Amino acid sequence: MTLNQLSDTIKLADGNQMPGLGFGTYLISDQETMDHTIQAAWDQGYRLIDTAMLYRNEDLLGTSLQKLGLPREALFLTSKVAEIVQGYDQTLKAVEGSLKRLQTNYLDLLLIHWPVREHFFETWKALEQLKADGKVRSIGVSNYTIAHLELLATQAKEMPVVNQVEYHPYLNQQALVDYDREKDIVTEAWSPLGRRAVLDDPMIAKMAHHHQKTVAQIILRWELQHGVVPIPKSTHAERIQENTDVFDFELAEDEMGMIDLLNKNQRTGNEPEIVYETGKQY
Ligand code: A2P
């Protein structure tokens, strides 16, 4: 089902609701930028805000949310467990730190940021425990391949409800998205605009011209119609707005197919299999 408006939510396998389009905060590293960016995102109607221990900005986000007086229940806050603190006890402890920095007593969604072979099962056990303790409402993973999910299923008491992966027209991970859907796992897209690489695509530019939309809007619409949850980031108010203005047009089946064909398995970020083996991003 494709969303009709920004306030629409989707139902996760654990019964919780999650916004179908979110806002990313990667690389925001000063308070002033965080304040005006979060204000703009809130004003535009974004409710899902995505951060991570590794972004080192949970404290900035927590301060912005307090300063702006945004109601906690209206927000959907996501954070992610960094590779360096994986393992059962370490994860439990590290998440306490995230909660403190974010000035909240629960997260809506906690993800394992990258799969790490050494701590693969214990970190997930810690997430199951945190959910049982009410510290996080939903638990999921990030950058997991089909193989990682299959492996996790051999020991997990409950499976992730979200898998957040790099996803854009040059890396559409069709098999993974299909697998996630079969298993009732929502695929979330990080770098949904391919860190700008896809914004210069001439074919999408033509389509954008035809629909009187921008290239970014065509890409985000393609993601929504695929049932993927994009979390675009921007520190510019006009782009923050532009990225929500994607509900007044539709891509035809042949247009969807044409964008699907642009896939070239082009990553802008790390290869999950290498992080899994080495235990760190490179
Ligand atoms: P900026 O903060 O300068 O707006 P990603 O695909 O990893 O989310 O990266 C997209 C990058 O492109 C962001 O860092 C953002 O930078 C920029 N951006 C976001 N939205 C738009 C847009 N609608 N048009 C052009 N650039 C955008």
py3Dmol code that shows the C-alpha trace and the ligand (Angstrom):
import py3Dmol

protein = """\
ATOM      1  CA  MET A   1       0.000   0.000   0.000  1.00  0.00           C
ATOM      2  CA  THR A   2       1.348   3.421  -0.914  1.00  0.00           C
ATOM      3  CA  LEU A   3       0.866   6.248   1.573  1.00  0.00           C
ATOM      4  CA  ASN A   4      -1.481   9.085   0.766  1.00  0.00           C
ATOM      5  CA  GLN A   5      -0.021  11.684   3.104  1.00  0.00           C
ATOM      6  CA  LEU A   6       2.908  12.255   5.397  1.00  0.00           C
ATOM      7  CA  SER A   7       0.888  11.535   8.535  1.00  0.00           C
ATOM      8  CA  ASP A   8       0.015   7.998   7.331  1.00  0.00           C
ATOM      9  CA  THR A   9       1.640   5.189   9.272  1.00  0.00           C
ATOM     10  CA  ILE A  10       2.335   1.568   8.513  1.00  0.00           C
ATOM     11  CA  LYS A  11       1.748  -1.344  10.833  1.00  0.00           C
ATOM     12  CA  LEU A  12       4.821  -3.277  11.882  1.00  0.00           C
ATOM     13  CA  ALA A  13       4.796  -7.033  12.500  1.00  0.00           C
ATOM     14  CA  ASP A  14       4.853  -6.383  16.271  1.00  0.00           C
ATOM     15  CA  GLY A  15       1.635  -4.359  16.040  1.00  0.00           C
ATOM     16  CA  ASN A  16       3.240  -0.921  16.454  1.00  0.00           C
ATOM     17  CA  GLN A  17       2.705   1.880  13.958  1.00  0.00           C
ATOM     18  CA  MET A  18       5.575   3.589  12.144  1.00  0.00           C
ATOM     19  CA  PRO A  19       5.481   6.674   9.883  1.00  0.00           C
ATOM     20  CA  GLY A  20       5.943   5.751   6.227  1.00  0.00           C
ATOM     21  CA  LEU A  21       8.451   8.532   5.522  1.00  0.00           C
ATOM     22  CA  GLY A  22      11.099   9.713   7.954  1.00  0.00           C
ATOM     23  CA  PHE A  23      13.823  12.256   8.529  1.00  0.00           C
ATOM     24  CA  GLY A  24      17.547  11.434   8.760  1.00  0.00           C
ATOM     25  CA  THR A  25      20.059  13.339  10.898  1.00  0.00           C
ATOM     26  CA  TYR A  26      23.382  11.789   9.811  1.00  0.00           C
ATOM     27  CA  LEU A  27      26.185  14.396   9.673  1.00  0.00           C
ATOM     28  CA  ILE A  28      24.357  17.068  11.642  1.00  0.00           C
ATOM     29  CA  SER A  29      27.030  17.969  14.147  1.00  0.00           C
ATOM     30  CA  ASP A  30      26.201  21.298  15.772  1.00  0.00           C
ATOM     31  CA  GLN A  31      23.343  22.439  17.957  1.00  0.00           C
ATOM     32  CA  GLU A  32      22.251  25.358  15.848  1.00  0.00           C
ATOM     33  CA  THR A  33      21.895  23.255  12.705  1.00  0.00           C
ATOM     34  CA  MET A  34      20.096  20.532  14.657  1.00  0.00           C
ATOM     35  CA  ASP A  35      17.673  23.078  16.146  1.00  0.00           C
ATOM     36  CA  HIS A  36      16.606  24.687  12.909  1.00  0.00           C
ATOM     37  CA  THR A  37      16.583  21.404  11.005  1.00  0.00           C
ATOM     38  CA  ILE A  38      14.396  19.623  13.542  1.00  0.00           C
ATOM     39  CA  GLN A  39      12.095  22.619  13.758  1.00  0.00           C
ATOM     40  CA  ALA A  40      11.723  22.632   9.959  1.00  0.00           C
ATOM     41  CA  ALA A  41      11.164  18.868   9.852  1.00  0.00           C
ATOM     42  CA  TRP A  42       8.534  19.004  12.606  1.00  0.00           C
ATOM     43  CA  ASP A  43       6.761  21.941  10.950  1.00  0.00           C
ATOM     44  CA  GLN A  44       6.656  20.017   7.685  1.00  0.00           C
ATOM     45  CA  GLY A  45       5.030  17.082   9.445  1.00  0.00           C
ATOM     46  CA  TYR A  46       7.882  14.586   9.755  1.00  0.00           C
ATOM     47  CA  ARG A  47       7.415  12.507  12.917  1.00  0.00           C
ATOM     48  CA  LEU A  48       9.995   9.751  12.419  1.00  0.00           C
ATOM     49  CA  ILE A  49      13.448  11.060  13.318  1.00  0.00           C
ATOM     50  CA  ASP A  50      16.414   8.782  12.768  1.00  0.00           C
ATOM     51  CA  THR A  51      19.749   8.995  14.577  1.00  0.00           C
ATOM     52  CA  ALA A  52      22.462   6.565  15.729  1.00  0.00           C
ATOM     53  CA  MET A  53      25.106   6.285  18.439  1.00  0.00           C
ATOM     54  CA  LEU A  54      27.677   6.574  15.675  1.00  0.00           C
ATOM     55  CA  TYR A  55      26.366   9.909  14.430  1.00  0.00           C
ATOM     56  CA  ARG A  56      27.448  11.402  17.769  1.00  0.00           C
ATOM     57  CA  ASN A  57      24.472  13.743  17.669  1.00  0.00           C
ATOM     58  CA  GLU A  58      21.927  12.036  19.949  1.00  0.00           C
ATOM     59  CA  ASP A  59      22.647  14.692  22.580  1.00  0.00           C
ATOM     60  CA  LEU A  60      22.086  17.501  20.060  1.00  0.00           C
ATOM     61  CA  LEU A  61      18.816  15.915  18.967  1.00  0.00           C
ATOM     62  CA  GLY A  62      17.700  15.411  22.570  1.00  0.00           C
ATOM     63  CA  THR A  63      18.436  19.061  23.329  1.00  0.00           C
ATOM     64  CA  SER A  64      16.549  20.256  20.217  1.00  0.00           C
ATOM     65  CA  LEU A  65      13.503  18.168  21.085  1.00  0.00           C
ATOM     66  CA  GLN A  66      13.482  19.603  24.611  1.00  0.00           C
ATOM     67  CA  LYS A  67      14.054  23.178  23.493  1.00  0.00           C
ATOM     68  CA  LEU A  68      11.299  22.975  20.913  1.00  0.00           C
ATOM     69  CA  GLY A  69       9.023  21.299  23.440  1.00  0.00           C
ATOM     70  CA  LEU A  70       7.935  18.628  20.991  1.00  0.00           C
ATOM     71  CA  PRO A  71       5.527  16.099  22.503  1.00  0.00           C
ATOM     72  CA  ARG A  72       7.316  12.785  22.947  1.00  0.00           C
ATOM     73  CA  GLU A  73       4.290  10.629  22.099  1.00  0.00           C
ATOM     74  CA  ALA A  74       3.900  12.345  18.719  1.00  0.00           C
ATOM     75  CA  LEU A  75       7.456  11.450  17.744  1.00  0.00           C
ATOM     76  CA  PHE A  76       8.880   8.195  16.441  1.00  0.00           C
ATOM     77  CA  LEU A  77      12.519   8.132  17.547  1.00  0.00           C
ATOM     78  CA  THR A  78      14.983   5.650  16.099  1.00  0.00           C
ATOM     79  CA  SER A  79      18.549   5.024  17.186  1.00  0.00           C
ATOM     80  CA  LYS A  80      21.111   2.338  16.379  1.00  0.00           C
ATOM     81  CA  VAL A  81      23.627   0.278  18.328  1.00  0.00           C
ATOM     82  CA  ALA A  82      27.183   1.014  17.208  1.00  0.00           C
ATOM     83  CA  GLU A  83      29.555  -1.829  16.297  1.00  0.00           C
ATOM     84  CA  ILE A  84      31.970  -0.947  19.100  1.00  0.00           C
ATOM     85  CA  VAL A  85      29.391  -1.569  21.849  1.00  0.00           C
ATOM     86  CA  GLN A  86      27.918  -4.788  20.472  1.00  0.00           C
ATOM     87  CA  GLY A  87      27.553  -7.771  22.806  1.00  0.00           C
ATOM     88  CA  TYR A  88      24.860  -8.399  25.428  1.00  0.00           C
ATOM     89  CA  ASP A  89      25.966  -6.327  28.440  1.00  0.00           C
ATOM     90  CA  GLN A  90      27.618  -3.620  26.385  1.00  0.00           C
ATOM     91  CA  THR A  91      24.485  -3.073  24.305  1.00  0.00           C
ATOM     92  CA  LEU A  92      22.244  -2.822  27.368  1.00  0.00           C
ATOM     93  CA  LYS A  93      24.596  -0.259  28.866  1.00  0.00           C
ATOM     94  CA  ALA A  94      25.075   1.710  25.656  1.00  0.00           C
ATOM     95  CA  VAL A  95      21.328   2.058  25.103  1.00  0.00           C
ATOM     96  CA  GLU A  96      21.021   3.610  28.575  1.00  0.00           C
ATOM     97  CA  GLY A  97      23.449   6.223  27.278  1.00  0.00           C
ATOM     98  CA  SER A  98      21.340   6.840  24.170  1.00  0.00           C
ATOM     99  CA  LEU A  99      18.208   7.308  26.271  1.00  0.00           C
ATOM    100  CA  LYS A 100      20.012   9.813  28.503  1.00  0.00           C
ATOM    101  CA  ARG A 101      21.416  11.761  25.571  1.00  0.00           C
ATOM    102  CA  LEU A 102      18.030  11.803  23.849  1.00  0.00           C
ATOM    103  CA  GLN A 103      16.406  12.815  27.163  1.00  0.00           C
ATOM    104  CA  THR A 104      13.727  10.176  26.884  1.00  0.00           C
ATOM    105  CA  ASN A 105      12.836   6.948  28.671  1.00  0.00           C
ATOM    106  CA  TYR A 106      12.094   4.894  25.555  1.00  0.00           C
ATOM    107  CA  LEU A 107      12.938   4.579  21.883  1.00  0.00           C
ATOM    108  CA  ASP A 108      10.280   3.804  19.317  1.00  0.00           C
ATOM    109  CA  LEU A 109      12.723   1.755  17.290  1.00  0.00           C
ATOM    110  CA  LEU A 110      16.188   0.438  18.070  1.00  0.00           C
ATOM    111  CA  LEU A 111      18.295  -1.078  15.299  1.00  0.00           C
ATOM    112  CA  ILE A 112      21.594  -2.944  15.233  1.00  0.00           C
ATOM    113  CA  HIS A 113      23.548  -0.581  13.012  1.00  0.00           C
ATOM    114  CA  TRP A 114      25.606  -3.203  11.162  1.00  0.00           C
ATOM    115  CA  PRO A 115      25.833  -7.000  11.466  1.00  0.00           C
ATOM    116  CA  VAL A 116      28.948  -8.083  13.379  1.00  0.00           C
ATOM    117  CA  ARG A 117      29.940 -11.758  13.359  1.00  0.00           C
ATOM    118  CA  GLU A 118      31.615 -11.785  16.768  1.00  0.00           C
ATOM    119  CA  HIS A 119      28.548 -10.555  18.668  1.00  0.00           C
ATOM    120  CA  PHE A 120      25.866 -11.534  16.202  1.00  0.00           C
ATOM    121  CA  PHE A 121      23.418 -13.357  18.476  1.00  0.00           C
ATOM    122  CA  GLU A 122      24.118 -11.698  21.866  1.00  0.00           C
ATOM    123  CA  THR A 123      23.486  -8.212  20.537  1.00  0.00           C
ATOM    124  CA  TRP A 124      20.109  -9.331  19.217  1.00  0.00           C
ATOM    125  CA  LYS A 125      19.318 -10.977  22.576  1.00  0.00           C
ATOM    126  CA  ALA A 126      20.016  -7.621  24.228  1.00  0.00           C
ATOM    127  CA  LEU A 127      17.536  -5.948  21.884  1.00  0.00           C
ATOM    128  CA  GLU A 128      14.896  -8.560  22.737  1.00  0.00           C
ATOM    129  CA  GLN A 129      15.548  -7.853  26.412  1.00  0.00           C
ATOM    130  CA  LEU A 130      15.319  -4.078  25.961  1.00  0.00           C
ATOM    131  CA  LYS A 131      11.966  -4.542  24.252  1.00  0.00           C
ATOM    132  CA  ALA A 132      10.718  -6.824  27.041  1.00  0.00           C
ATOM    133  CA  ASP A 133      11.830  -4.165  29.561  1.00  0.00           C
ATOM    134  CA  GLY A 134       9.891  -1.441  27.737  1.00  0.00           C
ATOM    135  CA  LYS A 135      12.990   0.602  26.929  1.00  0.00           C
ATOM    136  CA  VAL A 136      12.322   0.233  23.220  1.00  0.00           C
ATOM    137  CA  ARG A 137       8.994  -0.413  21.545  1.00  0.00           C
ATOM    138  CA  SER A 138      10.201  -2.074  18.349  1.00  0.00           C
ATOM    139  CA  ILE A 139      13.459  -3.762  17.424  1.00  0.00           C
ATOM    140  CA  GLY A 140      15.124  -4.191  14.079  1.00  0.00           C
ATOM    141  CA  VAL A 141      18.380  -4.319  12.185  1.00  0.00           C
ATOM    142  CA  SER A 142      20.268  -2.293   9.628  1.00  0.00           C
ATOM    143  CA  ASN A 143      22.456  -3.347   6.739  1.00  0.00           C
ATOM    144  CA  TYR A 144      21.481  -7.008   7.075  1.00  0.00           C
ATOM    145  CA  THR A 145      21.546  -9.187   3.979  1.00  0.00           C
ATOM    146  CA  ILE A 146      19.203 -12.130   3.380  1.00  0.00           C
ATOM    147  CA  ALA A 147      21.941 -14.435   4.718  1.00  0.00           C
ATOM    148  CA  HIS A 148      22.227 -12.427   7.954  1.00  0.00           C
ATOM    149  CA  LEU A 149      18.463 -12.525   8.454  1.00  0.00           C
ATOM    150  CA  GLU A 150      18.346 -16.269   7.809  1.00  0.00           C
ATOM    151  CA  LEU A 151      21.146 -16.800  10.315  1.00  0.00           C
ATOM    152  CA  LEU A 152      19.438 -14.609  12.902  1.00  0.00           C
ATOM    153  CA  ALA A 153      16.224 -16.627  12.502  1.00  0.00           C
ATOM    154  CA  THR A 154      18.035 -19.762  13.755  1.00  0.00           C
ATOM    155  CA  GLN A 155      18.236 -18.293  17.288  1.00  0.00           C
ATOM    156  CA  ALA A 156      15.987 -15.248  17.539  1.00  0.00           C
ATOM    157  CA  LYS A 157      12.960 -15.386  19.822  1.00  0.00           C
ATOM    158  CA  GLU A 158      11.414 -12.649  17.728  1.00  0.00           C
ATOM    159  CA  MET A 159      12.522 -11.364  14.356  1.00  0.00           C
ATOM    160  CA  PRO A 160      13.365  -7.769  13.378  1.00  0.00           C
ATOM    161  CA  VAL A 161      10.384  -5.744  12.203  1.00  0.00           C
ATOM    162  CA  VAL A 162      12.554  -3.311  10.222  1.00  0.00           C
ATOM    163  CA  ASN A 163      15.681  -3.673   8.091  1.00  0.00           C
ATOM    164  CA  GLN A 164      17.238  -0.309   7.240  1.00  0.00           C
ATOM    165  CA  VAL A 165      19.559  -0.581   4.244  1.00  0.00           C
ATOM    166  CA  GLU A 166      21.159   1.584   1.602  1.00  0.00           C
ATOM    167  CA  TYR A 167      18.537   1.862  -1.110  1.00  0.00           C
ATOM    168  CA  HIS A 168      18.115   4.114  -4.144  1.00  0.00           C
ATOM    169  CA  PRO A 169      17.687   3.657  -7.913  1.00  0.00           C
ATOM    170  CA  TYR A 170      21.362   2.709  -8.378  1.00  0.00           C
ATOM    171  CA  LEU A 171      21.148   0.082  -5.592  1.00  0.00           C
ATOM    172  CA  ASN A 172      17.646  -1.283  -5.468  1.00  0.00           C
ATOM    173  CA  GLN A 173      18.336  -4.575  -3.655  1.00  0.00           C
ATOM    174  CA  GLN A 174      15.225  -6.108  -5.210  1.00  0.00           C
ATOM    175  CA  ALA A 175      15.799  -9.601  -3.824  1.00  0.00           C
ATOM    176  CA  LEU A 176      16.326  -8.271  -0.292  1.00  0.00           C
ATOM    177  CA  VAL A 177      13.240  -6.052  -0.421  1.00  0.00           C
ATOM    178  CA  ASP A 178      11.162  -9.010  -1.672  1.00  0.00           C
ATOM    179  CA  TYR A 179      12.555 -11.214   1.099  1.00  0.00           C
ATOM    180  CA  ASP A 180      11.835  -8.567   3.762  1.00  0.00           C
ATOM    181  CA  ARG A 181       8.268  -8.252   2.508  1.00  0.00           C
ATOM    182  CA  GLU A 182       7.731 -12.045   2.613  1.00  0.00           C
ATOM    183  CA  LYS A 183       8.939 -12.069   6.219  1.00  0.00           C
ATOM    184  CA  ASP A 184       6.860  -9.051   7.242  1.00  0.00           C
ATOM    185  CA  ILE A 185       9.970  -6.914   7.727  1.00  0.00           C
ATOM    186  CA  VAL A 186       9.671  -3.279   6.636  1.00  0.00           C
ATOM    187  CA  THR A 187      12.570  -2.094   4.493  1.00  0.00           C
ATOM    188  CA  GLU A 188      13.747   1.405   5.386  1.00  0.00           C
ATOM    189  CA  ALA A 189      15.985   3.250   2.926  1.00  0.00           C
ATOM    190  CA  TRP A 190      19.065   5.122   4.074  1.00  0.00           C
ATOM    191  CA  SER A 191      20.640   7.454   1.538  1.00  0.00           C
ATOM    192  CA  PRO A 192      17.392   7.295  -0.431  1.00  0.00           C
ATOM    193  CA  LEU A 193      18.821   9.893  -2.828  1.00  0.00           C
ATOM    194  CA  GLY A 194      22.080   7.968  -3.215  1.00  0.00           C
ATOM    195  CA  ARG A 195      24.032  10.753  -1.495  1.00  0.00           C
ATOM    196  CA  ARG A 196      23.159  12.916  -4.468  1.00  0.00           C
ATOM    197  CA  ALA A 197      24.650  10.532  -7.063  1.00  0.00           C
ATOM    198  CA  VAL A 198      21.221   9.730  -8.501  1.00  0.00           C
ATOM    199  CA  LEU A 199      20.068  13.354  -8.571  1.00  0.00           C
ATOM    200  CA  ASP A 200      21.876  13.906 -11.879  1.00  0.00           C
ATOM    201  CA  ASP A 201      20.288  10.961 -13.632  1.00  0.00           C
ATOM    202  CA  PRO A 202      19.078  12.159 -17.051  1.00  0.00           C
ATOM    203  CA  MET A 203      16.275   9.624 -17.394  1.00  0.00           C
ATOM    204  CA  ILE A 204      14.773  10.509 -14.022  1.00  0.00           C
ATOM    205  CA  ALA A 205      15.218  14.184 -14.924  1.00  0.00           C
ATOM    206  CA  LYS A 206      12.994  13.656 -17.980  1.00  0.00           C
ATOM    207  CA  MET A 207      10.390  11.917 -15.851  1.00  0.00           C
ATOM    208  CA  ALA A 208      10.567  14.751 -13.336  1.00  0.00           C
ATOM    209  CA  HIS A 209       9.970  17.294 -16.094  1.00  0.00           C
ATOM    210  CA  HIS A 210       6.962  15.311 -17.302  1.00  0.00           C
ATOM    211  CA  HIS A 211       5.413  15.228 -13.807  1.00  0.00           C
ATOM    212  CA  GLN A 212       6.448  18.817 -12.975  1.00  0.00           C
ATOM    213  CA  LYS A 213       8.349  17.434  -9.989  1.00  0.00           C
ATOM    214  CA  THR A 214      12.009  17.404  -8.949  1.00  0.00           C
ATOM    215  CA  VAL A 215      14.324  14.412  -9.419  1.00  0.00           C
ATOM    216  CA  ALA A 216      14.408  13.938  -5.627  1.00  0.00           C
ATOM    217  CA  GLN A 217      10.620  13.786  -5.528  1.00  0.00           C
ATOM    218  CA  ILE A 218      10.488  11.171  -8.309  1.00  0.00           C
ATOM    219  CA  ILE A 219      13.008   9.004  -6.460  1.00  0.00           C
ATOM    220  CA  LEU A 220      11.188   9.273  -3.130  1.00  0.00           C
ATOM    221  CA  ARG A 221       7.880   8.507  -4.831  1.00  0.00           C
ATOM    222  CA  TRP A 222       9.416   5.415  -6.482  1.00  0.00           C
ATOM    223  CA  GLU A 223      10.557   4.258  -3.042  1.00  0.00           C
ATOM    224  CA  LEU A 224       7.139   4.813  -1.467  1.00  0.00           C
ATOM    225  CA  GLN A 225       5.408   2.947  -4.292  1.00  0.00           C
ATOM    226  CA  HIS A 226       7.784   0.040  -3.662  1.00  0.00           C
ATOM    227  CA  GLY A 227       6.606   0.000  -0.033  1.00  0.00           C
ATOM    228  CA  VAL A 228      10.014   1.127   1.192  1.00  0.00           C
ATOM    229  CA  VAL A 229      10.277   3.810   3.904  1.00  0.00           C
ATOM    230  CA  PRO A 230      12.736   6.531   2.842  1.00  0.00           C
ATOM    231  CA  ILE A 231      14.466   8.703   5.435  1.00  0.00           C
ATOM    232  CA  PRO A 232      15.904  11.584   3.405  1.00  0.00           C
ATOM    233  CA  LYS A 233      18.099  14.074   5.203  1.00  0.00           C
ATOM    234  CA  SER A 234      18.645  17.709   4.456  1.00  0.00           C
ATOM    235  CA  THR A 235      19.632  20.754   6.440  1.00  0.00           C
ATOM    236  CA  HIS A 236      17.835  23.113   4.054  1.00  0.00           C
ATOM    237  CA  ALA A 237      14.244  24.057   4.877  1.00  0.00           C
ATOM    238  CA  GLU A 238      13.172  24.197   1.247  1.00  0.00           C
ATOM    239  CA  ARG A 239      14.477  20.689   0.559  1.00  0.00           C
ATOM    240  CA  ILE A 240      13.031  19.370   3.812  1.00  0.00           C
ATOM    241  CA  GLN A 241       9.708  20.625   2.484  1.00  0.00           C
ATOM    242  CA  GLU A 242      10.332  19.423  -1.082  1.00  0.00           C
ATOM    243  CA  ASN A 243      10.967  15.893   0.159  1.00  0.00           C
ATOM    244  CA  THR A 244       7.485  15.699   1.702  1.00  0.00           C
ATOM    245  CA  ASP A 245       5.681  16.958  -1.373  1.00  0.00           C
ATOM    246  CA  VAL A 246       5.390  13.532  -2.945  1.00  0.00           C
ATOM    247  CA  PHE A 247       1.752  12.617  -2.404  1.00  0.00           C
ATOM    248  CA  ASP A 248       0.005  14.469  -5.241  1.00  0.00           C
ATOM    249  CA  PHE A 249       1.195  12.351  -8.168  1.00  0.00           C
ATOM    250  CA  GLU A 250       1.774   8.741  -9.090  1.00  0.00           C
ATOM    251  CA  LEU A 251       4.365   6.911 -11.176  1.00  0.00           C
ATOM    252  CA  ALA A 252       2.867   4.579 -13.774  1.00  0.00           C
ATOM    253  CA  GLU A 253       3.908   0.933 -13.825  1.00  0.00           C
ATOM    254  CA  ASP A 254       6.172   1.459 -16.833  1.00  0.00           C
ATOM    255  CA  GLU A 255       7.847   4.423 -15.119  1.00  0.00           C
ATOM    256  CA  MET A 256       8.444   2.301 -12.014  1.00  0.00           C
ATOM    257  CA  GLY A 257       9.963  -0.363 -14.269  1.00  0.00           C
ATOM    258  CA  MET A 258      12.221   2.141 -16.008  1.00  0.00           C
ATOM    259  CA  ILE A 259      13.635   3.332 -12.681  1.00  0.00           C
ATOM    260  CA  ASP A 260      14.054  -0.295 -11.550  1.00  0.00           C
ATOM    261  CA  LEU A 261      16.257  -0.853 -14.596  1.00  0.00           C
ATOM    262  CA  LEU A 262      18.711   1.838 -13.468  1.00  0.00           C
ATOM    263  CA  ASN A 263      20.047  -0.488 -10.787  1.00  0.00           C
ATOM    264  CA  LYS A 264      23.811  -1.008 -11.005  1.00  0.00           C
ATOM    265  CA  ASN A 265      24.514  -2.264  -7.491  1.00  0.00           C
ATOM    266  CA  GLN A 266      26.337   0.970  -6.790  1.00  0.00           C
ATOM    267  CA  ARG A 267      26.948   1.438  -3.086  1.00  0.00           C
ATOM    268  CA  THR A 268      27.825   4.779  -1.577  1.00  0.00           C
ATOM    269  CA  GLY A 269      28.447   3.145   1.792  1.00  0.00           C
ATOM    270  CA  ASN A 270      30.059   0.035   3.260  1.00  0.00           C
ATOM    271  CA  GLU A 271      29.598  -3.544   2.095  1.00  0.00           C
ATOM    272  CA  PRO A 272      27.703  -5.358   4.900  1.00  0.00           C
ATOM    273  CA  GLU A 273      29.637  -8.619   4.447  1.00  0.00           C
ATOM    274  CA  ILE A 274      32.946  -6.850   5.134  1.00  0.00           C
ATOM    275  CA  VAL A 275      31.638  -5.073   8.234  1.00  0.00           C
ATOM    276  CA  TYR A 276      30.253  -8.425   9.415  1.00  0.00           C
ATOM    277  CA  GLU A 277      33.705 -10.019   9.206  1.00  0.00           C
ATOM    278  CA  THR A 278      35.849  -7.156  10.485  1.00  0.00           C
ATOM    279  CA  GLY A 279      33.406  -5.822  13.067  1.00  0.00           C
ATOM    280  CA  LYS A 280      33.730  -2.236  11.957  1.00  0.00           C
ATOM    281  CA  GLN A 281      32.931   0.216   9.212  1.00  0.00           C
ATOM    282  CA  TYR A 282      35.862   1.029   6.999  1.00  0.00           C
TER     283      TYR A 282
END
"""
ligand_1 = """\
27
A2P
P 21.622 19.117 2.066
O 21.642 19.068 3.560
O 22.670 20.013 1.517
O 20.232 19.430 1.523
P 21.155 10.951 1.096
O 20.742 10.258 -0.154
O 22.325 10.260 1.753
O 20.026 11.212 2.047
O 21.818 12.332 0.700
C 21.159 13.294 0.037
C 21.912 14.575 0.207
O 21.347 15.412 -0.769
C 21.672 15.209 1.554
O 22.838 15.258 2.295
C 21.121 16.626 1.259
O 22.041 17.641 1.556
C 20.847 16.608 -0.215
N 19.402 16.685 -0.491
C 18.374 16.265 0.295
N 17.203 16.502 -0.299
C 17.493 17.069 -1.499
C 16.697 17.523 -2.569
N 15.378 17.469 -2.516
N 17.344 18.039 -3.644
C 18.688 18.119 -3.701
N 19.493 17.693 -2.710
C 18.900 17.169 -1.619
"""
view = py3Dmol.view(width=600, height=400)
view.addModel(protein, "pdb")
view.setStyle({"model": 0}, {"cartoon": {"style": "trace"}})
view.addModel(ligand_1, "xyz")
view.setStyle({"model": 1}, {"stick": {}})
view.zoomTo()
view.show()
